[in-house]
Amino acid sequence: MSSLRENAEQVVERLRQAGFAAYWAGGCVRDLVLGREPTDYDVATSARPEEVLRLYPRAVTVGAQFGVVRVQAEGSDIEVATFRSDHGTLDGRHPREVRFATSPEEDVRRRDFTINGLLFDPAAGKVLDFVGGEADIRAGIIRTIGEPAERFAEDRLRLLRGVRFAARFGYRIEEKTWAALKAGTAAIEQVSRERVRDELVKMLTEGAARRAFELLDDSGLLAVLLPEVARMKGVEQPPQFHPEGDVWVHTLMMLEKMERPSPALALGVLLHDVGKPPTFTPPRGPGERIRFDGHADVGAAMAGAICERLRLSNRDTERVVELVRHHLRFKDAPKMRASTFKRFISMDGFDEHLELHRLDCLASHRDLSNWHYVVEQRQKIPPEEVRPPRLLTGHDLQSLGYRPGPLLGRILADLEEAQLEGAIKTPEEARALVLQRFPVEKQGAAPAREPG
């Protein structure tokens, strides 16, 4: 038994010893029914927040209006929520009124989907099911608790959660739930961009990205949230390079082949060809082919705007943009100069660039020769040659008689190029090269001095 589960059991036991009802609730119970080990545990209880805080003085109130307290038990964070019932909605996210309830059944009926509406009594080892959640898990069905339109109106994020759960578990969405989901797609814009981002990232990284994005497309949510991606549909590609079909099909195939990607890599895969629709040029004559001139740079700018819209972190945004901008460079790798190749493979997060290229090939022509070339050459080059320490510094150049200014930057760049090409290996060789290419007397500099 995991320590996390033991801690969750102890929280329930302590609440019950104090005279309150308490159960595990939500996703952890769903995972237990599915035979999966939960990664976190939530507790639902009849205890009010102040009563929970009396039992756990160091606990933190994380949602006072909703009765949610975060308890730290032996290093584990466990959310303890008071039974409640929500009434109406203000803005598609917050309920108009929250009332604390006394019964677990009342608490369950305000939750989103039947598969998430289960409770578990750890002492008895028994599931409490007031909404038919166990039957829907067995049948592989996503169904709202109660009237679908009402559940989605209470929190528009449930539109995305329904899609995510259906994709993640390989379930179908029940007909009335699906109809209400499709009817409510425009209202997804009421949800904060941060919450939308978090759901999209989960869809991309939980292992069922292709199915999730097919459902987003079928429901109409994709066109609302990511119209740039929706425009990939029907954009033809040259069959000699892309026998699989249009840009959308190609992207779906890459999403399907991802294996536990980071959020940045997953978004890079999704957006790597986002610049193709606006740069599409049909064949101009016999022997010509479809072209997407400049689509990597156009796509990089579009990817940056999308990441900004989704409130992605600056670091991840920069990584996604670079993945899109450089995804075509692998075809030039065998022809690169040594210095260019070393700079290429020394890019931050190069393993992700490499993986995106591999997926790109597997989802199109399946020719991995450039990928193999880069992998093999990268293994042959010692790390100290990929990012070698400078042989001379700006201070060294001034000691040679060069004055501060733009020229120093040009000289240092020239030295780096020569070093990466293997033309110089020692400070002495670097000084000789500098004096040969940039004679001091021609710079109007002070007479050279011996290095200090």
C-alpha positions in Angstrom: 0.0 0.0 0.0 1.4 3.4 -0.9 2.1 6.0 1.8 -0.2 8.4 -0.1 -3.1 6.0 0.3 -2.3 5.4 3.9 -2.3 9.1 4.6 -5.7 9.4 2.8 -7.1 6.6 5.0 -5.8 8.4 8.1 -7.5 11.6 7.2 -10.8 9.9 6.8 -10.4 8.0 10.0 -9.5 11.1 12.0 -12.6 13.0 10.6 -14.8 10.0 11.5 -13.4 9.8 15.0 -14.3 13.4 15.5 -17.9 12.5 14.6 -18.1 13.5 10.9 -18.9 11.5 7.8 -16.0 11.2 5.4 -15.2 9.4 2.2 -12.8 9.4 -0.7 -14.3 11.2 -3.6 -14.0 11.9 -7.3 -11.2 10.8 -9.6 -9.3 8.7 -7.1 -12.4 6.5 -6.7 -12.8 6.2 -10.5 -9.2 5.1 -10.7 -9.6 2.5 -8.0 -12.7 1.1 -9.8 -10.6 1.0 -13.0 -7.8 -0.9 -11.1 -5.4 2.1 -11.3 -3.3 3.5 -8.5 -4.6 7.1 -7.9 -2.0 9.8 -8.0 -3.9 11.9 -5.5 -6.8 11.6 -3.1 -9.7 13.9 -2.4 -11.9 13.6 0.7 -15.5 14.7 1.0 -16.8 15.3 4.5 -19.7 16.6 6.5 -17.2 18.7 8.6 -17.3 22.4 7.9 -14.0 24.1 7.0 -13.5 25.5 10.5 -14.0 22.1 11.9 -11.4 20.6 9.6 -9.0 23.4 10.6 -9.5 22.6 14.3 -8.4 19.0 13.6 -5.5 20.2 11.3 -4.3 23.6 12.5 -1.6 23.7 9.8 -4.0 23.0 7.0 -4.5 25.7 4.3 -7.9 27.0 3.1 -7.7 27.0 -0.7 -11.3 27.7 -1.5 -13.1 29.2 1.5 -16.4 29.8 -0.4 -16.4 26.2 -1.6 -15.4 24.7 1.7 -12.0 23.3 0.5 -9.1 22.8 2.8 -5.7 21.4 1.9 -4.4 19.1 4.6 -0.8 18.0 4.8 -0.5 14.5 6.1 3.0 13.0 6.3 4.2 15.1 3.4 1.1 14.4 1.3 -1.3 17.1 0.2 -4.9 15.9 0.5 -7.9 18.2 -0.3 -10.7 17.9 2.1 -14.0 19.4 0.9 -17.2 19.9 2.8 -20.4 18.3 1.3 -22.1 21.0 -0.7 -24.7 21.8 -3.3 -24.3 24.4 -5.9 -27.1 26.5 -7.2 -27.2 28.4 -10.6 -24.2 30.1 -12.2 -22.9 33.6 -12.5 -20.5 33.4 -15.3 -20.2 29.8 -16.6 -17.7 29.0 -13.9 -18.8 30.2 -10.4 -22.1 29.0 -8.8 -24.5 31.7 -7.9 -24.9 30.2 -4.5 -23.0 27.5 -2.5 -24.7 25.7 0.4 -23.1 23.2 2.6 -24.9 19.9 2.6 -25.3 17.2 5.2 -25.6 14.1 3.0 -23.0 12.6 0.6 -25.7 12.0 -2.0 -26.5 15.7 -2.2 -22.8 16.5 -2.6 -22.4 13.9 -5.4 -25.3 15.2 -7.5 -23.6 18.6 -8.1 -20.5 17.0 -9.6 -19.8 16.8 -13.4 -19.8 13.2 -14.8 -21.1 9.9 -13.4 -17.6 8.3 -13.5 -16.4 11.1 -11.2 -19.4 10.9 -8.9 -18.4 7.9 -6.9 -17.5 7.8 -3.2 -15.4 5.2 -1.4 -15.4 4.1 2.2 -11.8 3.0 2.9 -12.8 1.3 6.2 -15.4 -0.9 4.6 -13.7 -1.2 1.3 -17.0 -0.2 -0.4 -18.0 2.1 -3.2 -21.0 4.4 -2.7 -22.7 5.0 -6.1 -25.7 7.3 -6.2 -25.5 8.2 -9.9 -24.7 5.0 -11.8 -21.1 5.7 -12.2 -19.9 2.1 -11.9 -22.2 1.0 -14.6 -21.0 3.8 -16.9 -17.4 2.8 -16.2 -18.1 -0.8 -17.2 -20.0 0.3 -20.3 -17.3 2.9 -21.2 -19.7 5.9 -21.2 -19.2 9.6 -20.4 -22.5 10.9 -19.0 -23.2 14.0 -17.0 -24.9 13.8 -13.6 -28.4 15.1 -14.2 -29.4 17.4 -17.1 -26.4 17.8 -19.4 -27.1 21.4 -20.4 -27.4 22.4 -16.7 -24.1 20.7 -15.8 -22.2 22.4 -18.6 -23.8 25.8 -17.9 -22.5 25.5 -14.3 -18.9 25.3 -15.4 -18.1 25.6 -19.1 -14.7 23.9 -18.5 -16.7 20.7 -18.3 -17.0 20.8 -22.1 -13.3 20.2 -22.3 -13.2 17.8 -19.4 -15.9 15.6 -21.1 -13.7 15.4 -24.2 -10.6 14.7 -22.2 -12.1 11.9 -20.2 -13.6 10.3 -23.3 -10.2 10.3 -25.0 -8.2 9.3 -22.0 -10.3 6.3 -21.2 -11.4 5.4 -24.7 -15.1 6.0 -23.8 -17.9 7.2 -25.9 -19.9 10.3 -24.9 -23.6 9.5 -24.2 -25.9 11.0 -26.8 -27.7 13.7 -24.8 -24.4 14.7 -23.2 -22.7 14.9 -26.6 -25.6 17.0 -28.0 -25.4 19.4 -25.1 -21.7 19.6 -25.4 -21.8 20.5 -29.1 -24.6 23.0 -28.4 -22.5 24.8 -25.8 -19.2 25.1 -27.6 -19.3 28.9 -28.2 -19.6 29.4 -24.4 -16.1 27.9 -23.9 -14.8 31.4 -24.4 -16.2 32.3 -20.9 -13.5 30.1 -19.3 -10.2 31.7 -18.4 -7.4 31.0 -20.8 -5.3 29.5 -18.0 -7.9 26.8 -17.3 -8.4 26.1 -21.0 -4.6 25.8 -21.4 -4.3 23.3 -18.6 -7.0 21.1 -20.1 -5.5 21.2 -23.6 -2.0 20.3 -22.2 -3.5 17.4 -20.3 -5.2 16.2 -23.6 -1.8 16.4 -25.3 0.2 14.6 -22.7 -2.1 12.0 -21.2 -1.6 9.5 -24.0 -4.7 9.9 -26.2 -3.9 13.2 -27.9 -5.2 12.1 -31.4 -8.6 11.0 -30.1 -8.9 14.2 -28.0 -8.3 16.4 -30.9 -10.6 14.5 -33.2 -13.3 15.0 -30.6 -12.4 18.7 -30.2 -12.9 19.0 -34.0 -16.1 17.0 -34.1 -17.6 19.0 -31.3 -16.7 22.4 -32.8 -14.5 23.3 -29.8 -11.3 23.2 -31.9 -12.6 25.9 -34.3 -13.4 28.2 -31.3 -10.2 27.6 -29.3 -7.6 26.9 -31.9 -8.9 28.2 -35.3 -5.4 28.1 -36.7 -5.2 24.4 -36.1 -8.7 23.8 -37.5 -7.6 25.5 -40.7 -5.2 22.6 -41.3 -8.1 20.4 -42.5 -8.3 20.0 -46.2 -4.9 21.7 -46.9 -3.3 19.3 -49.4 0.4 18.4 -49.3 2.7 17.1 -52.1 2.1 13.4 -52.2 5.7 12.5 -52.8 6.6 13.8 -49.4 3.2 13.3 -47.6 1.4 10.2 -48.9 -0.6 10.2 -45.6 -2.9 13.1 -46.7 -3.5 16.7 -45.7 -1.9 18.8 -43.0 -4.6 17.8 -40.4 -4.2 14.1 -41.0 -0.4 14.4 -40.8 -0.6 16.3 -37.5 -3.1 13.8 -36.0 -0.7 10.9 -36.9 2.1 12.7 -35.1 -0.1 13.3 -32.0 -0.9 9.6 -32.0 2.8 8.6 -32.1 3.9 10.8 -29.2 5.2 9.0 -26.1 4.9 10.8 -22.8 5.9 14.2 -24.3 6.6 17.3 -22.3 4.0 20.1 -22.7 6.4 22.1 -24.9 7.1 19.2 -27.2 3.4 18.2 -27.5 2.5 21.8 -28.4 5.4 21.9 -30.8 4.1 18.8 -32.5 0.5 20.2 -32.7 1.7 23.6 -34.1 4.8 22.6 -36.2 2.9 23.0 -39.5 0.4 25.7 -38.4 2.1 28.0 -40.9 1.1 25.8 -43.9 -2.5 26.9 -44.5 -1.5 30.6 -44.9 1.5 29.8 -47.1 -0.2 27.2 -49.3 0.7 27.6 -53.0 -0.8 25.2 -55.6 1.3 23.8 -58.4 2.0 26.5 -61.0 2.5 24.3 -63.9 3.5 20.8 -65.2 6.2 19.3 -63.1 5.6 21.7 -60.2 4.4 20.8 -56.8 2.5 22.2 -53.9 4.6 24.6 -51.9 4.6 26.1 -48.4 7.4 28.6 -48.8 8.5 30.2 -45.5 6.0 28.2 -43.5 8.4 27.4 -40.6 9.0 31.1 -39.9 5.3 32.0 -40.4 4.4 29.1 -38.2 6.8 30.2 -35.5 5.2 33.6 -35.3 1.7 32.0 -35.2 2.8 29.5 -32.5 4.1 32.4 -30.4 0.8 34.2 -30.6 -1.1 31.0 -29.7 1.1 30.3 -26.7 0.6 33.9 -25.5 -3.1 33.6 -26.0 -3.1 30.4 -23.8 -0.9 32.1 -21.2 1.9 29.6 -21.5 5.0 30.4 -19.6 7.7 32.4 -21.3 10.1 29.5 -21.1 7.7 27.0 -22.7 6.6 29.6 -25.3 10.2 30.1 -26.4 10.7 26.4 -26.6 7.5 25.8 -28.7 8.5 28.7 -31.1 12.0 27.3 -31.6 10.6 23.8 -32.2 8.4 25.2 -35.0 11.0 27.5 -36.4 13.7 24.8 -36.7 11.7 21.7 -37.6 12.8 21.8 -41.3 16.6 22.1 -40.6 17.2 18.4 -40.3 17.1 18.0 -44.1 20.2 20.2 -44.3 22.1 18.5 -41.6 24.4 16.3 -43.9 25.4 19.5 -45.8 26.1 21.7 -42.8 29.5 23.0 -42.0 31.0 21.6 -38.8 30.4 24.9 -37.0 26.8 25.1 -38.2 26.1 21.5 -37.2 27.6 22.0 -33.7 25.5 25.1 -33.1 22.5 23.2 -34.4 22.9 20.3 -32.0 23.7 22.6 -29.1 20.4 24.3 -29.2 18.5 24.2 -25.8 16.3 21.2 -25.6 17.7 19.6 -28.7 16.4 16.2 -27.7 12.9 17.6 -28.3 13.9 18.9 -31.7 15.2 15.5 -32.5 12.0 13.8 -31.4 9.7 16.2 -33.3 11.7 15.4 -36.5 11.4 11.7 -35.9 7.7 11.9 -35.4 7.4 14.2 -38.5 9.2 11.5 -40.6 7.2 8.6 -39.2 3.9 10.4 -40.0 4.8 11.2 -43.6 7.5 9.6 -45.9 9.0 7.5 -43.1 12.5 8.3 -44.3 14.6 8.5 -41.1 18.0 8.9 -42.8 18.6 12.5 -41.6 17.5 11.6 -38.1 20.0 8.7 -38.0 22.7 10.9 -39.4 22.2 13.6 -36.7 22.0 10.9 -33.9 25.2 9.2 -35.1 27.2 12.4 -35.6 26.1 13.8 -32.3 27.4 10.7 -30.6 30.8 11.0 -32.3 31.4 14.6 -31.3 32.7 15.1 -27.7 30.6 17.5 -25.6 33.6 19.8 -25.1 33.7 20.3 -28.9 30.0 21.1 -29.2 30.2 23.9 -26.5 33.9 24.6 -26.2 35.2 27.2 -23.7 36.4 30.4 -25.3 40.0 30.5 -26.2 40.2 34.3 -25.8 38.0 36.8 -24.0 37.3 40.5 -24.7 39.8 41.3 -22.0 42.4 39.3 -23.8 41.7 41.1 -27.1 42.1 44.5 -25.3 45.4 43.3 -24.0 46.4 42.7 -27.6 45.6 46.3 -28.4 42.0 46.2 -29.6 39.7 48.9 -28.3 36.2 48.2 -26.8 33.5 48.4 -29.4 31.6 46.3 -32.1 34.8 45.0 -33.5 35.5 42.9 -30.4 32.1 41.1 -30.9 33.0 40.4 -34.6 36.4 39.0 -33.6 35.0 36.8 -30.9 32.4 35.5 -33.3 35.1 34.8 -35.9 37.1 32.9 -33.3 34.1 30.8 -32.2 33.5 29.9 -35.9 37.1 28.9 -36.4 37.1 26.9 -33.1 33.9 25.0 -34.0 35.4 24.2 -37.4 38.5 22.8 -35.7 40.8 25.3 -37.3 42.2 26.5 -33.9 42.5 24.6 -30.6 44.7 26.7 -28.3 44.9 30.3 -27.1 48.1 30.8 -29.0 46.5 29.7 -32.3 43.6 32.0 -31.6 45.9 35.0 -31.0 47.8 34.3 -34.2 44.5 34.0 -36.2 43.2 37.3 -34.8 46.4 39.2 -35.6 46.4 37.8 -39.1 42.7 38.6 -39.9 42.4 41.8 -37.9 45.9 43.6 -37.9 46.0 45.9 -35.0 47.7 48.7 -36.9 44.8 48.9 -39.3 42.2 49.3 -36.5 43.4 52.7 -35.3 44.1 51.0 -32.0 46.7 51.6 -29.4 49.9 49.6 -29.8 49.6 46.0 -28.8 50.6 45.1 -25.3 51.7 41.8 -23.9 48.7 40.0 -22.3 48.6 40.5 -18.6 
